[in-house]
Amino acid sequence: MISAFEQQSSRNVIELYVDIAVDGSSSVPLQIINLNLSISQQNDNTGVSCDRVEVRNDVDEDNEDSDYESDTDGDDEADISLDSSSSTNAEGMVNEEPSIHISLIQERIYAQFGYKISYKKAWMAKQKAIVKVFGDWDESYATLPHWLEYMQLHAPGSVYKVETKEYVASHQVDNRYRVFERVFWSFKQCHEAFKFCKPLLQVDGTFLYGKYCHTLLIATTQDGNNCVLPIAFAIVEGETLSAWEWLLALIRLHVTDKSGICLISDRHQSIKGAVSNPHIGWQPPNAYHVYCIRHIASNFNHRFKNIALKKDLIKLGYTPSKVIFEQKLSRFRNESEDIQRWIDCISKEKWALCYDDDGRRYGHMTTNLSEAVNKVFKGARNIPITALVKATYGRLVEYFVKRGEEAISDLQNGNIFCRTVMLQIQKNQQEASSHQVRRYDVHRKTFEVKEAFNPITQRGGHKWTVILDRRYCECGRFQSYRYPCSHVIAACIAVSLNFWQYVDPVYSIEYVVNAYSPQWRPLGNECNIHTNSEWKLVPDIERARAKRRPKSTRIRNEIDWVESQTRQRCSRCNEVGHNRRHCRQQN
């Protein structure tokens, strides 16, 4: 059994202490050193693959992690030599996936050596591998401002801002050091790309897993081909009012001065308070703040404990027609006066698609873009701060190169609009073939379009008003998604108009090509980074994580449930969302 697991820094090796029986005697703790892990190849006889293994019993008796006492005199030594053409160690695992689960490390080592190490030892190995691959946690803070300055030289126009506070030791201010508080960074290429993306931003925060407790804030947009693009980042103390005001102000100052931006977020009080600040530029007409429907539905269910109504509320938010919306809304108002008051307290413009009259949402009803980016950078949330910032640079380079190549290829193939919108418009064309159209003016601008009734589904048969010069269809889809619905297509075909002219330019291949045309430069040899400064940046020790097993992910609640997922159900009251111990009906 293994009693310690420690990484050797000199040769990227793993040091293990193993119980091995020698000459039929009782097992003794023997140290295996110079052991290079190999997961891909194993010896056919032993299941162990390594360059050379020396075994000796020089375990440190003072090691508090050791659970063994030697029953021998400590004179036995053995050498084991095995050949291997390749080796993979804990560093390789961490370098490939910094968020690798501890259990997977345990499984790989057991599969290779036949020894099961404790969770603690595997965790310690992972932390040491992170330091070896990505740098020391504390020194990473000292490197951060110098790396950002170096990055700015290679990406002119990029911006960063580091906020610090005084370093106090023994009640005295030491000017040789500054304590880290916040950092903001955004790349010039993203600023240029945003000009050709949908004029919307989704903002969200997620905590970091490292040695110090911080929160990563990300502002994300989407191009016309439905690809997410993060454009600004910040590492702050938490989702506080001050932090959100700071981020939004810097985005408005350095990233974009575009007006009419749709800002989508949850109903976090700090975000609402920051947006309401008139001095940072996120009030109409500069920007329009709306809410994520999933978070509103989650708040509703938390308040009224009604999953069926929660689902209906989400569907209601997605309803594009005001007529149908009001019909469905009456069900909620008839449920109870409390539900009616709760819904009426939230402006419809904040959460209902049909009341997005100017189509600022482009059909986006959730903060899924930000949550998707959070998952993309999940691995980077396990590594030191400078490595995390570097990871954002590398990932964005990948995005621009891959998507730029795809867009140029589509343009060379003669495509005018993005694949996603093309597929949807083709579907609308098929539906339009069964519509009946009546003109109401000589200028070919006003129409009444009647859908065919489907006796099988019992759907259809509705009449919708279309006004082309106002880019309006009574069904609401034309305004909400910014491309022609089936009714608009039917009206255009009836009078021989080109309906493609009503597709928003953001969906064009040309816009996507322009978005990803900014060039990135390799950062080169980072040994050239100058580290001379009047002071050294250090982490805030008050934000050091407590010495316990940290949470690897947030606690999931009912907003994360999907239909196929097993949910917690109380055996006492049979309700979903709690267990018997926490049931309110217990005596």
LINUR-V246645 format. One record per residue. N is the residue number from 1. RES is the residue in one small letter. PHI is phi in radians with two decimals (999 if undefined). PSI is psi as a letter, one per 40 degrees, with the letter a starting at -180 (* if undefined). NEAR is the number of other ideal C-beta (glycine too) atoms within 8 Angstrom. Layout:
{{N	RES	PHI	PSI	NEAR} {N	RES	PHI	PSI	NEAR}}
This chain:
{{1	m	999	i	6} {2	i	-1.57	h	12} {3	s	-1.89	e	11} {4	a	-2.68	i	11} {5	f	-2.50	h	12} {6	e	-2.40	h	9} {7	q	-1.49	h	14} {8	q	-1.56	h	11} {9	s	-1.41	d	6} {10	s	-1.30	d	4} {11	r	-2.20	e	6} {12	n	0.92	f	9} {13	v	-2.09	i	12} {14	i	-2.04	h	13} {15	e	-1.84	h	13} {16	l	-2.17	i	13} {17	y	-1.98	h	13} {18	v	-2.25	i	12} {19	d	-1.42	h	10} {20	i	-2.28	h	8} {21	a	-1.42	h	9} {22	v	-2.00	h	10} {23	d	0.93	f	4} {24	g	1.35	e	4} {25	s	-1.37	i	8} {26	s	-1.16	i	5} {27	s	-1.14	i	6} {28	v	-2.24	i	15} {29	p	-1.33	h	13} {30	l	-2.04	i	15} {31	q	-1.59	h	13} {32	i	-1.79	h	11} {33	i	-2.08	i	10} {34	n	0.95	f	10} {35	l	-1.93	h	11} {36	n	-1.63	h	13} {37	l	-1.19	i	14} {38	s	-2.39	h	13} {39	i	-1.62	d	7} {40	s	-1.31	d	5} {41	q	-2.25	i	7} {42	q	-2.33	i	9} {43	n	-1.24	h	9} {44	d	-1.10	d	3} {45	n	-1.54	d	4} {46	t	-1.81	e	6} {47	g	1.36	e	9} {48	v	-2.00	h	11} {49	s	-2.21	h	10} {50	c	-2.77	i	12} {51	d	-1.28	d	8} {52	r	-2.77	h	9} {53	v	-2.21	h	13} {54	e	-1.84	h	10} {55	v	-1.99	h	13} {56	r	-2.65	i	10} {57	n	-1.91	f	13} {58	d	-1.83	f	6} {59	v	-1.21	h	13} {60	d	-1.29	h	6} {61	e	-1.22	e	7} {62	d	-1.49	e	4} {63	n	-1.23	h	8} {64	e	-1.22	e	4} {65	d	-1.47	e	8} {66	s	-1.47	h	12} {67	d	-1.87	e	4} {68	y	-2.08	i	10} {69	e	-2.19	h	4} {70	s	-1.34	h	10} {71	d	-1.79	e	6} {72	t	-2.06	i	10} {73	d	-1.45	e	3} {74	g	1.45	f	7} {75	d	-1.75	e	5} {76	d	-1.34	h	10} {77	e	-2.41	i	8} {78	a	-2.58	i	8} {79	d	-2.11	h	8} {80	i	-2.21	h	8} {81	s	-2.08	h	6} {82	l	-2.34	i	12} {83	d	-1.64	i	5} {84	s	-2.68	h	12} {85	s	-1.57	e	4} {86	s	-2.61	i	7} {87	s	-2.48	i	10} {88	t	-2.37	h	9} {89	n	-2.11	a	13} {90	a	-1.04	d	13} {91	e	-1.11	d	11} {92	g	-1.11	d	9} {93	m	-1.09	d	15} {94	v	-1.21	d	13} {95	n	-1.12	d	8} {96	e	-1.29	d	6} {97	e	-2.60	g	7} {98	p	-1.06	d	11} {99	s	-1.63	e	10} {100	i	-0.98	h	11} {101	h	-1.27	i	7} {102	i	-1.06	d	10} {103	s	-1.07	d	8} {104	l	-1.22	d	9} {105	i	-1.08	d	14} {106	q	-1.05	d	12} {107	e	-1.14	d	8} {108	r	-1.16	d	11} {109	i	-1.20	d	13} {110	y	-1.14	d	11} {111	a	-1.12	d	7} {112	q	-1.53	d	13} {113	f	-1.88	e	8} {114	g	1.35	e	6} {115	y	-2.02	h	10} {116	k	-1.79	h	7} {117	i	-1.61	i	11} {118	s	-1.28	i	7} {119	y	-1.03	d	8} {120	k	-1.07	d	7} {121	k	-1.18	d	12} {122	a	-1.16	d	15} {123	w	-1.12	d	10} {124	m	-1.09	d	10} {125	a	-1.09	d	14} {126	k	-1.11	d	14} {127	q	-1.10	d	8} {128	k	-1.21	d	12} {129	a	-1.18	d	15} {130	i	-1.05	d	13} {131	v	-1.11	d	11} {132	k	-1.14	d	10} {133	v	-1.47	d	8} {134	f	-1.92	e	10} {135	g	1.77	i	10} {136	d	-1.21	i	7} {137	w	-1.06	d	12} {138	d	-1.26	d	9} {139	e	-1.15	d	8} {140	s	-1.09	d	14} {141	y	-1.17	d	13} {142	a	-1.12	d	11} {143	t	-1.36	d	12} {144	l	-0.92	d	15} {145	p	-1.09	d	9} {146	h	-1.24	d	12} {147	w	-1.16	d	13} {148	l	-1.10	d	13} {149	e	-1.14	d	9} {150	y	-1.12	d	13} {151	m	-1.07	d	14} {152	q	-1.11	d	11} {153	l	-1.19	d	7} {154	h	-1.57	e	10} {155	a	-2.28	g	13} {156	p	-0.98	h	7} {157	g	1.68	e	6} {158	s	-1.19	i	11} {159	v	-2.23	i	12} {160	y	-2.63	i	11} {161	k	-2.61	h	9} {162	v	-1.98	h	11} {163	e	-1.79	h	8} {164	t	-2.31	i	8} {165	k	-2.40	i	7} {166	e	-1.14	i	6} {167	y	-1.70	h	12} {168	v	-2.03	h	7} {169	a	-2.31	h	5} {170	s	0.95	f	3} {171	h	1.14	e	3} {172	q	-2.17	h	6} {173	v	-1.37	h	6} {174	d	-1.85	h	8} {175	n	-1.30	e	7} {176	r	-1.35	e	6} {177	y	-2.30	i	10} {178	r	-2.31	i	11} {179	v	-1.66	h	12} {180	f	-1.17	h	14} {181	e	-2.11	d	8} {182	r	-2.59	i	13} {183	v	-2.52	h	14} {184	f	-2.15	h	13} {185	w	-2.61	i	15} {186	s	-2.72	i	15} {187	f	-1.70	i	10} {188	k	-1.00	d	11} {189	q	-1.06	d	12} {190	c	-1.26	d	14} {191	h	-1.06	d	14} {192	e	-1.20	d	10} {193	a	-1.13	d	15} {194	f	-1.07	d	13} {195	k	-1.12	d	10} {196	f	-2.00	e	11} {197	c	-1.81	i	14} {198	k	-1.06	h	10} {199	p	-1.34	g	8} {200	l	-2.44	i	14} {201	l	-2.31	h	12} {202	q	-2.01	h	15} {203	v	-2.09	i	17} {204	d	-2.80	i	13} {205	g	-2.19	i	10} {206	t	-2.56	i	10} {207	f	-1.36	i	10} {208	l	-1.67	i	12} {209	y	-1.75	e	8} {210	g	-1.34	a	12} {211	k	-1.17	d	8} {212	y	-2.07	i	11} {213	c	-1.46	h	7} {214	h	-2.41	i	12} {215	t	-2.15	h	13} {216	l	-1.68	h	15} {217	l	-1.80	h	15} {218	i	-2.32	h	15} {219	a	-1.88	h	15} {220	t	-2.22	i	16} {221	t	-2.17	a	14} {222	q	-2.53	h	13} {223	d	-1.46	i	17} {224	g	-1.20	e	15} {225	n	-1.72	e	11} {226	n	1.15	f	7} {227	c	-1.77	h	8} {228	v	-1.32	i	9} {229	l	-2.54	h	14} {230	p	-1.26	h	12} {231	i	-2.07	e	14} {232	a	-2.69	i	14} {233	f	-2.34	i	13} {234	a	-2.69	i	14} {235	i	-1.98	h	12} {236	v	-2.31	a	13} {237	e	-1.32	e	9} {238	g	2.85	i	7} {239	e	-1.44	g	11} {240	t	-1.73	i	9} {241	l	-1.03	d	9} {242	s	-1.09	d	6} {243	a	-1.15	d	16} {244	w	-1.21	d	15} {245	e	-1.06	d	12} {246	w	-1.11	d	13} {247	l	-1.12	d	15} {248	l	-1.12	d	14} {249	a	-1.14	d	11} {250	l	-1.21	d	15} {251	i	-1.10	d	14} {252	r	-1.17	d	12} {253	l	-1.37	d	6} {254	h	-1.97	d	7} {255	v	-1.67	d	14} {256	t	-2.67	i	9} {257	d	-1.96	e	4} {258	k	-1.10	i	8} {259	s	-1.70	i	7} {260	g	1.35	e	11} {261	i	-1.24	h	12} {262	c	-1.63	h	14} {263	l	-1.84	h	14} {264	i	-1.94	h	14} {265	s	-2.70	i	13} {266	d	-1.40	a	9} {267	r	-1.67	f	11} {268	h	-1.04	h	8} {269	q	-1.05	d	7} {270	s	-1.18	d	11} {271	i	-1.21	d	13} {272	k	-1.06	d	10} {273	g	-1.17	d	11} {274	a	-1.16	d	13} {275	v	-1.14	d	12} {276	s	-1.27	e	7} {277	n	-1.25	h	9} {278	p	-1.25	e	5} {279	h	-1.56	e	5} {280	i	-1.90	e	10} {281	g	1.51	f	9} {282	w	-2.09	f	12} {283	q	-1.79	i	8} {284	p	-1.02	i	5} {285	p	-1.53	e	4} {286	n	-1.16	d	10} {287	a	-2.73	i	13} {288	y	-2.29	h	9} {289	h	-1.60	h	10} {290	v	-2.27	i	12} {291	y	-1.93	i	13} {292	c	-1.34	h	12} {293	i	-1.18	d	13} {294	r	-1.15	d	11} {295	h	-1.23	d	12} {296	i	-1.12	d	14} {297	a	-1.13	d	14} {298	s	-1.15	d	12} {299	n	-1.10	d	9} {300	f	-1.09	d	13} {301	n	-1.19	d	13} {302	h	-1.12	d	7} {303	r	-1.45	d	7} {304	f	-1.98	e	9} {305	k	0.94	f	7} {306	n	-2.39	g	8} {307	i	-1.19	d	8} {308	a	-1.08	d	6} {309	l	-1.20	d	13} {310	k	-1.08	d	12} {311	k	-1.08	d	9} {312	d	-1.14	d	11} {313	l	-1.17	d	13} {314	i	-1.11	d	11} {315	k	-1.07	d	9} {316	l	-1.10	d	12} {317	g	-1.08	d	13} {318	y	-1.43	e	9} {319	t	-1.15	h	13} {320	p	-1.46	d	10} {321	s	-1.65	h	10} {322	k	-1.17	d	8} {323	v	-1.09	d	7} {324	i	-1.18	d	9} {325	f	-1.02	d	13} {326	e	-1.16	d	8} {327	q	-1.13	d	7} {328	k	-1.25	d	12} {329	l	-1.13	d	10} {330	s	-1.07	d	8} {331	r	-1.10	d	8} {332	f	-1.17	d	14} {333	r	-1.16	d	9} {334	n	-1.45	e	5} {335	e	-1.15	d	8} {336	s	-2.91	i	5} {337	e	-1.20	d	5} {338	d	-1.10	d	7} {339	i	-1.12	d	12} {340	q	-1.07	d	11} {341	r	-1.14	d	8} {342	w	-1.09	d	11} {343	i	-1.21	d	10} {344	d	-1.21	e	6} {345	c	-1.28	e	5} {346	i	-1.83	h	10} {347	s	-1.03	h	5} {348	k	-1.07	d	7} {349	e	-1.10	e	7} {350	k	-1.45	d	9} {351	w	-2.42	e	10} {352	a	-1.80	h	12} {353	l	-1.11	d	13} {354	c	-1.19	d	12} {355	y	-1.67	e	9} {356	d	-1.53	g	13} {357	d	-1.08	d	5} {358	d	-1.64	e	6} {359	g	1.14	f	10} {360	r	-1.20	d	11} {361	r	-1.31	d	13} {362	y	0.94	f	14} {363	g	1.49	e	7} {364	h	-1.42	h	13} {365	m	-1.99	e	10} {366	t	-2.31	i	8} {367	t	-1.73	f	14} {368	n	-1.06	d	8} {369	l	-1.09	d	12} {370	s	-1.12	d	13} {371	e	-1.16	d	9} {372	a	-1.16	d	10} {373	v	-1.15	d	12} {374	n	-1.00	d	12} {375	k	-1.22	d	7} {376	v	-1.07	d	7} {377	f	-1.67	e	14} {378	k	-1.04	d	8} {379	g	-1.11	d	10} {380	a	-1.22	e	11} {381	r	-1.33	e	14} {382	n	-1.73	e	9} {383	i	-2.05	i	12} {384	p	-1.00	i	14} {385	i	-1.10	d	13} {386	t	-1.17	d	12} {387	a	-1.11	d	12} {388	l	-1.11	d	15} {389	v	-1.09	d	15} {390	k	-1.07	d	9} {391	a	-1.09	d	12} {392	t	-1.14	d	13} {393	y	-1.09	d	12} {394	g	-1.10	d	8} {395	r	-1.17	d	10} {396	l	-1.18	d	13} {397	v	-1.04	d	9} {398	e	-1.06	d	8} {399	y	-1.01	d	11} {400	f	-1.12	d	13} {401	v	-1.16	d	9} {402	k	-1.13	d	8} {403	r	-1.23	d	14} {404	g	-1.11	d	11} {405	e	-1.08	d	8} {406	e	-1.11	d	8} {407	a	-1.17	d	14} {408	i	-1.12	d	9} {409	s	-1.10	d	8} {410	d	-1.10	d	12} {411	l	-1.16	d	11} {412	q	-1.18	d	6} {413	n	-1.44	e	6} {414	g	1.56	e	5} {415	n	-1.31	i	9} {416	i	-1.84	d	6} {417	f	-2.08	i	12} {418	c	-1.15	i	13} {419	r	-1.09	d	8} {420	t	-1.10	d	8} {421	v	-1.28	d	12} {422	m	-1.09	d	10} {423	l	-1.11	d	8} {424	q	-1.22	d	10} {425	i	-1.20	d	13} {426	q	-1.08	d	8} {427	k	-1.12	d	8} {428	n	-1.15	d	12} {429	q	-1.09	d	10} {430	q	-1.10	d	7} {431	e	-1.19	d	9} {432	a	-1.14	d	12} {433	s	-1.12	d	7} {434	s	-1.77	e	6} {435	h	-1.47	i	13} {436	q	-1.88	h	6} {437	v	-2.11	h	12} {438	r	-2.22	h	8} {439	r	-1.45	i	9} {440	y	-2.20	e	6} {441	d	-2.72	i	7} {442	v	-1.40	e	3} {443	h	-1.53	e	6} {444	r	1.03	f	8} {445	k	-2.09	d	7} {446	t	-2.04	h	10} {447	f	-2.49	i	13} {448	e	-2.11	h	10} {449	v	-2.04	h	15} {450	k	-1.92	h	12} {451	e	-1.39	i	12} {452	a	-1.31	i	9} {453	f	-1.47	h	7} {454	n	-1.75	h	8} {455	p	-1.19	e	4} {456	i	-1.36	d	4} {457	t	-1.51	e	5} {458	q	1.04	f	5} {459	r	-2.13	i	6} {460	g	1.66	a	8} {461	g	1.45	e	7} {462	h	-1.43	i	7} {463	k	-1.95	h	7} {464	w	-2.27	i	12} {465	t	-1.54	h	11} {466	v	-2.12	h	15} {467	i	-2.19	h	11} {468	l	-1.19	d	14} {469	d	-1.21	e	6} {470	r	-1.76	e	5} {471	r	0.88	f	8} {472	y	-2.24	h	9} {473	c	-2.34	h	14} {474	e	-1.10	d	10} {475	c	-1.22	d	11} {476	g	1.62	e	13} {477	r	-1.20	d	9} {478	f	-1.06	d	16} {479	q	-1.25	d	14} {480	s	-1.26	d	14} {481	y	-1.81	e	11} {482	r	1.18	f	10} {483	y	-2.53	i	12} {484	p	-1.11	h	12} {485	c	-1.43	i	12} {486	s	-1.11	d	11} {487	h	-1.22	d	16} {488	v	-1.16	d	14} {489	i	-1.09	d	14} {490	a	-1.08	d	13} {491	a	-1.14	d	14} {492	c	-1.13	d	14} {493	i	-1.11	d	11} {494	a	-1.11	d	9} {495	v	-2.05	e	8} {496	s	1.02	f	5} {497	l	-1.75	i	10} {498	n	-1.42	h	5} {499	f	-1.30	e	10} {500	w	-1.16	d	7} {501	q	-1.18	e	6} {502	y	-1.69	e	11} {503	v	-1.48	h	13} {504	d	-1.06	h	8} {505	p	-1.03	d	7} {506	v	-1.10	d	12} {507	y	-1.50	e	13} {508	s	-1.38	i	12} {509	i	-1.08	d	12} {510	e	-1.04	d	8} {511	y	-1.13	d	14} {512	v	-1.16	d	16} {513	v	-1.05	d	12} {514	n	-1.13	d	9} {515	a	-1.09	d	15} {516	y	-1.82	e	13} {517	s	-1.41	d	8} {518	p	-0.98	h	9} {519	q	-1.61	i	5} {520	w	-1.88	i	10} {521	r	-2.03	i	6} {522	p	-1.08	i	5} {523	l	-1.40	e	8} {524	g	1.25	a	6} {525	n	-1.35	h	4} {526	e	-1.34	e	8} {527	c	-1.16	e	4} {528	n	-1.40	e	7} {529	i	-1.18	h	9} {530	h	-1.49	h	7} {531	t	-1.93	e	7} {532	n	-1.32	h	3} {533	s	-2.78	i	7} {534	e	-1.29	d	3} {535	w	-2.52	i	8} {536	k	-1.98	h	8} {537	l	-1.42	h	13} {538	v	-2.22	i	12} {539	p	-1.29	i	12} {540	d	-1.47	h	10} {541	i	-1.14	d	5} {542	e	-1.22	e	4} {543	r	-1.75	e	10} {544	a	-1.13	h	10} {545	r	-1.23	i	9} {546	a	-1.09	i	4} {547	k	-1.40	g	3} {548	r	-2.70	i	4} {549	r	-1.14	h	3} {550	p	-1.31	i	6} {551	k	-1.26	h	5} {552	s	-1.59	e	6} {553	t	-2.79	i	4} {554	r	-1.32	i	6} {555	i	-1.22	h	4} {556	r	-1.44	i	5} {557	n	-2.22	a	6} {558	e	-1.17	e	11} {559	i	-1.20	d	8} {560	d	-1.56	e	6} {561	w	-1.20	i	7} {562	v	-2.15	i	5} {563	e	-1.07	d	4} {564	s	-1.52	e	3} {565	q	-1.51	h	6} {566	t	-1.24	h	2} {567	r	-1.94	i	8} {568	q	-1.21	h	7} {569	r	-2.28	h	7} {570	c	-1.32	h	14} {571	s	-1.41	e	6} {572	r	-1.59	d	8} {573	c	-1.84	e	7} {574	n	1.19	e	6} {575	e	-1.56	i	9} {576	v	-1.61	i	8} {577	g	1.99	e	8} {578	h	-2.70	i	7} {579	n	-1.95	a	8} {580	r	-1.09	d	8} {581	r	-1.07	d	4} {582	h	-1.77	e	7} {583	c	-1.23	h	12} {584	r	-1.34	e	5} {585	q	-1.55	e	5} {586	q	-1.25	i	6} {587	n	-1.33	*	1}}
